[in-house]
Amino acid sequence: MTATLFGLTFAVAAPFWALMILAPRWSVTARIIGSPVIVAPVLAIYAILVLPALGAVLPAVTSPTLDGVRELLGTPDGAAAAWAHMVGFDLFVGRWMWLDGRAREVPALVMAPVLLLTVLLGPVGLAVHLAARGRWAPVAAAAAAPQPLG
């Protein structure tokens, strides 16, 4: 069952990434990605993997040591749960980035590679987005800003 859940984890997240990257201006994408519930399938997989092993997981996360985390992640269940954890958080962060990019009117051709980077290397994509997002002011802020005279 662990291998099946591992394989299913990204499969349930991939359609949302595809919408954000390949169809960012489609009205259906906005309706779907607008809901934080898109991460629910991945979170359910995570819960299925983690809850039965809570006795082993809690000590590793409440008092983490490198050896303890390595031991936990070195099991099929631990690796699959860690994967679901990463995929779920990356999707939630990617959703926020997509929404932030839309609010700032960041061009889709700029957002697509940043989102792809987030799919592949989560924190690196987030760092790139945070570093670049200042180039585009949020639309509401831009409209409220004083206009130069002349």
Short mmCIF file of the C-alpha atoms (twelve columns), coordinates in Angstrom:
data_MODEL
# 
_entry.id   MODEL 
# 
loop_
_atom_site.group_PDB 
_atom_site.id 
_atom_site.type_symbol 
_atom_site.label_atom_id 
_atom_site.label_alt_id 
_atom_site.label_comp_id 
_atom_site.label_asym_id 
_atom_site.label_seq_id 
_atom_site.Cartn_x 
_atom_site.Cartn_y 
_atom_site.Cartn_z 
_atom_site.pdbx_PDB_model_num 
ATOM 1   C CA . MET A 1   0.000   0.000  0.000   1 
ATOM 2   C CA . THR A 2   2.878   2.397  0.752   1 
ATOM 3   C CA . ALA A 3   4.204   2.223  -2.802  1 
ATOM 4   C CA . THR A 4   0.731   2.909  -4.190  1 
ATOM 5   C CA . LEU A 5   0.261   5.931  -1.929  1 
ATOM 6   C CA . PHE A 6   3.724   7.191  -2.851  1 
ATOM 7   C CA . GLY A 7   2.854   7.001  -6.547  1 
ATOM 8   C CA . LEU A 8   -0.545  8.572  -5.986  1 
ATOM 9   C CA . THR A 9   0.842   11.545 -4.066  1 
ATOM 10  C CA . PHE A 10  2.221   13.508 -7.001  1 
ATOM 11  C CA . ALA A 11  -0.469  12.195 -9.352  1 
ATOM 12  C CA . VAL A 12  -3.176  13.975 -7.340  1 
ATOM 13  C CA . ALA A 13  -1.139  17.207 -7.156  1 
ATOM 14  C CA . ALA A 14  0.052   17.310 -10.786 1 
ATOM 15  C CA . PRO A 15  -3.230  18.524 -12.329 1 
ATOM 16  C CA . PHE A 16  -3.163  21.627 -10.125 1 
ATOM 17  C CA . TRP A 17  0.433   22.371 -11.078 1 
ATOM 18  C CA . ALA A 18  -0.490  21.860 -14.739 1 
ATOM 19  C CA . LEU A 19  -3.319  24.384 -14.465 1 
ATOM 20  C CA . MET A 20  -1.099  26.999 -12.806 1 
ATOM 21  C CA . ILE A 21  1.769   26.529 -15.271 1 
ATOM 22  C CA . LEU A 22  0.039   25.696 -18.553 1 
ATOM 23  C CA . ALA A 23  -3.329  27.471 -18.236 1 
ATOM 24  C CA . PRO A 24  -2.692  30.327 -15.796 1 
ATOM 25  C CA . ARG A 25  -5.224  32.754 -17.320 1 
ATOM 26  C CA . TRP A 26  -8.061  30.259 -17.789 1 
ATOM 27  C CA . SER A 27  -11.096 31.141 -15.652 1 
ATOM 28  C CA . VAL A 28  -11.421 27.509 -14.558 1 
ATOM 29  C CA . THR A 29  -7.858  27.634 -13.226 1 
ATOM 30  C CA . ALA A 30  -8.709  30.679 -11.104 1 
ATOM 31  C CA . ARG A 31  -11.779 28.957 -9.640  1 
ATOM 32  C CA . ILE A 32  -9.943  25.742 -8.850  1 
ATOM 33  C CA . ILE A 33  -6.648  27.186 -7.599  1 
ATOM 34  C CA . GLY A 34  -8.536  29.837 -5.633  1 
ATOM 35  C CA . SER A 35  -9.468  27.173 -3.103  1 
ATOM 36  C CA . PRO A 36  -6.923  25.951 -0.565  1 
ATOM 37  C CA . VAL A 37  -8.812  22.639 -0.587  1 
ATOM 38  C CA . ILE A 38  -6.711  21.585 -3.587  1 
ATOM 39  C CA . VAL A 39  -4.127  20.270 -1.124  1 
ATOM 40  C CA . ALA A 40  -6.667  18.028 0.651   1 
ATOM 41  C CA . PRO A 41  -5.970  14.870 -1.408  1 
ATOM 42  C CA . VAL A 42  -2.246  15.051 -0.657  1 
ATOM 43  C CA . LEU A 43  -2.913  15.797 3.006   1 
ATOM 44  C CA . ALA A 44  -5.225  12.770 3.182   1 
ATOM 45  C CA . ILE A 45  -2.445  10.572 1.785   1 
ATOM 46  C CA . TYR A 46  -0.049  12.042 4.334   1 
ATOM 47  C CA . ALA A 47  -2.504  11.296 7.161   1 
ATOM 48  C CA . ILE A 48  -2.973  7.710  5.958   1 
ATOM 49  C CA . LEU A 49  0.791   7.233  6.043   1 
ATOM 50  C CA . VAL A 50  1.600   9.090  9.270   1 
ATOM 51  C CA . LEU A 51  -1.256  8.397  11.669  1 
ATOM 52  C CA . PRO A 52  -0.613  4.643  11.996  1 
ATOM 53  C CA . ALA A 53  3.073   5.367  12.664  1 
ATOM 54  C CA . LEU A 54  2.551   8.257  15.072  1 
ATOM 55  C CA . GLY A 55  4.415   6.413  17.815  1 
ATOM 56  C CA . ALA A 56  7.580   6.430  15.707  1 
ATOM 57  C CA . VAL A 57  7.010   9.824  14.104  1 
ATOM 58  C CA . LEU A 58  6.382   11.967 17.207  1 
ATOM 59  C CA . PRO A 59  9.734   11.267 18.895  1 
ATOM 60  C CA . ALA A 60  11.552  11.997 15.623  1 
ATOM 61  C CA . VAL A 61  9.840   15.365 15.187  1 
ATOM 62  C CA . THR A 62  9.462   16.550 18.794  1 
ATOM 63  C CA . SER A 63  13.091  15.929 19.660  1 
ATOM 64  C CA . PRO A 64  14.800  15.613 16.296  1 
ATOM 65  C CA . THR A 65  18.283  14.265 15.853  1 
ATOM 66  C CA . LEU A 66  19.980  13.639 12.540  1 
ATOM 67  C CA . ASP A 67  20.163  9.902  13.238  1 
ATOM 68  C CA . GLY A 68  16.516  9.744  14.331  1 
ATOM 69  C CA . VAL A 69  15.246  11.567 11.255  1 
ATOM 70  C CA . ARG A 70  17.529  9.513  8.994   1 
ATOM 71  C CA . GLU A 71  16.198  6.322  10.548  1 
ATOM 72  C CA . LEU A 72  12.584  7.435  10.091  1 
ATOM 73  C CA . LEU A 73  13.080  8.583  6.499   1 
ATOM 74  C CA . GLY A 74  15.047  5.434  5.706   1 
ATOM 75  C CA . THR A 75  11.894  3.319  5.855   1 
ATOM 76  C CA . PRO A 76  9.408   3.012  2.973   1 
ATOM 77  C CA . ASP A 77  6.618   4.466  5.129   1 
ATOM 78  C CA . GLY A 78  8.825   7.313  6.336   1 
ATOM 79  C CA . ALA A 79  10.028  8.190  2.846   1 
ATOM 80  C CA . ALA A 80  6.486   8.074  1.429   1 
ATOM 81  C CA . ALA A 81  5.180   10.268 4.266   1 
ATOM 82  C CA . ALA A 82  8.029   12.749 3.778   1 
ATOM 83  C CA . TRP A 83  7.245   12.844 0.052   1 
ATOM 84  C CA . ALA A 84  3.564   13.558 0.754   1 
ATOM 85  C CA . HIS A 85  4.619   16.243 3.232   1 
ATOM 86  C CA . MET A 86  6.845   17.921 0.628   1 
ATOM 87  C CA . VAL A 87  4.337   17.634 -2.215  1 
ATOM 88  C CA . GLY A 88  1.522   19.018 -0.039  1 
ATOM 89  C CA . PHE A 89  3.514   21.975 1.228   1 
ATOM 90  C CA . ASP A 90  5.017   22.715 -2.177  1 
ATOM 91  C CA . LEU A 91  1.535   22.736 -3.712  1 
ATOM 92  C CA . PHE A 92  0.217   25.069 -1.010  1 
ATOM 93  C CA . VAL A 93  3.186   27.406 -1.468  1 
ATOM 94  C CA . GLY A 94  2.887   27.187 -5.254  1 
ATOM 95  C CA . ARG A 95  -0.788  28.101 -4.961  1 
ATOM 96  C CA . TRP A 96  0.109   31.150 -2.864  1 
ATOM 97  C CA . MET A 97  2.799   32.137 -5.368  1 
ATOM 98  C CA . TRP A 98  0.350   31.768 -8.269  1 
ATOM 99  C CA . LEU A 99  -2.252  33.898 -6.462  1 
ATOM 100 C CA . ASP A 100 0.396   36.483 -5.540  1 
ATOM 101 C CA . GLY A 101 1.621   36.573 -9.128  1 
ATOM 102 C CA . ARG A 102 -1.913  37.095 -10.387 1 
ATOM 103 C CA . ALA A 103 -2.521  39.923 -7.898  1 
ATOM 104 C CA . ARG A 104 0.710   41.585 -9.009  1 
ATOM 105 C CA . GLU A 105 0.029   40.880 -12.701 1 
ATOM 106 C CA . VAL A 106 3.325   39.047 -13.079 1 
ATOM 107 C CA . PRO A 107 3.470   37.763 -16.662 1 
ATOM 108 C CA . ALA A 108 2.589   34.095 -17.035 1 
ATOM 109 C CA . LEU A 109 5.880   33.524 -18.879 1 
ATOM 110 C CA . VAL A 110 7.708   34.704 -15.773 1 
ATOM 111 C CA . MET A 111 5.600   32.722 -13.324 1 
ATOM 112 C CA . ALA A 112 5.701   29.433 -15.252 1 
ATOM 113 C CA . PRO A 113 9.433   28.734 -14.767 1 
ATOM 114 C CA . VAL A 114 9.266   29.888 -11.145 1 
ATOM 115 C CA . LEU A 115 6.381   27.497 -10.488 1 
ATOM 116 C CA . LEU A 116 8.224   24.709 -12.289 1 
ATOM 117 C CA . LEU A 117 11.259  25.392 -10.124 1 
ATOM 118 C CA . THR A 118 8.981   25.154 -7.082  1 
ATOM 119 C CA . VAL A 119 7.637   21.778 -8.227  1 
ATOM 120 C CA . LEU A 120 11.173  20.471 -8.596  1 
ATOM 121 C CA . LEU A 121 13.068  22.233 -5.787  1 
ATOM 122 C CA . GLY A 122 10.381  23.756 -3.532  1 
ATOM 123 C CA . PRO A 123 12.300  26.253 -1.405  1 
ATOM 124 C CA . VAL A 124 14.467  27.401 -4.323  1 
ATOM 125 C CA . GLY A 125 11.349  28.325 -6.316  1 
ATOM 126 C CA . LEU A 126 9.921   30.158 -3.325  1 
ATOM 127 C CA . ALA A 127 13.172  32.072 -2.866  1 
ATOM 128 C CA . VAL A 128 13.173  33.122 -6.527  1 
ATOM 129 C CA . HIS A 129 9.557   34.245 -6.269  1 
ATOM 130 C CA . LEU A 130 10.210  36.241 -3.096  1 
ATOM 131 C CA . ALA A 131 13.268  37.869 -4.642  1 
ATOM 132 C CA . ALA A 132 11.441  38.810 -7.858  1 
ATOM 133 C CA . ARG A 133 7.952   39.673 -6.648  1 
ATOM 134 C CA . GLY A 134 8.903   43.209 -5.633  1 
ATOM 135 C CA . ARG A 135 9.282   44.153 -9.302  1 
ATOM 136 C CA . TRP A 136 5.497   44.006 -9.602  1 
ATOM 137 C CA . ALA A 137 3.332   45.969 -7.189  1 
ATOM 138 C CA . PRO A 138 -0.011  44.443 -6.244  1 
ATOM 139 C CA . VAL A 139 -2.706  45.885 -8.513  1 
ATOM 140 C CA . ALA A 140 -4.746  47.283 -5.614  1 
ATOM 141 C CA . ALA A 141 -1.642  48.956 -4.155  1 
ATOM 142 C CA . ALA A 142 -0.647  50.350 -7.531  1 
ATOM 143 C CA . ALA A 143 -4.105  51.864 -8.055  1 
ATOM 144 C CA . ALA A 144 -4.086  53.466 -4.594  1 
ATOM 145 C CA . ALA A 145 -0.569  54.872 -4.914  1 
ATOM 146 C CA . PRO A 146 -0.253  58.609 -5.539  1 
ATOM 147 C CA . GLN A 147 0.262   59.380 -9.204  1 
ATOM 148 C CA . PRO A 148 3.155   61.635 -10.222 1 
ATOM 149 C CA . LEU A 149 2.206   65.111 -11.396 1 
ATOM 150 C CA . GLY A 150 2.896   66.091 -14.888 1 
# 
